[in-house]
Amino acid sequence: MKRLTRSLLWTILFLLILVAIDQFFMRVPAHQPALNAVRHFYLDFRTRLPHLVPGQKTTSVEAVIERAERAPARRQPQPESKKPAPATAVKDPSYFYADDQGELRFADSLDEIPKRFRKEAQRLEQ
């Protein structure tokens, strides 16, 4: 009886550790690249896990494409009297520049850029 109780206790402890690791990866944001990659994989794995129920028919990409080709194309009726919307007013160009730390900053006008960075500011293409 003592061996059975001991085995049961270790099994429960192991399951509790697994639940703790699971909750750690689910709730704690990752700041380091290696931990971030592991967390991303685990979250993706957890979202796919419920879909692996045995007995369900899996849908392949080829089956979806074939079904779309067999179905008649559905066209949305275009309203005939609708005219294109007028173009919005042309706004002033936006700018970007690098600050003292080398970070890119964006501004809607040159007035928003500090004077020491204005000569290095570049216009954003639209």
Beta strands, then each sheet from edge to edge (+ up, - down):
strand 1: 95-98
strand 2: 104-107
strand 3: 122-123
sheet 1: 2+ 1- 3+
end
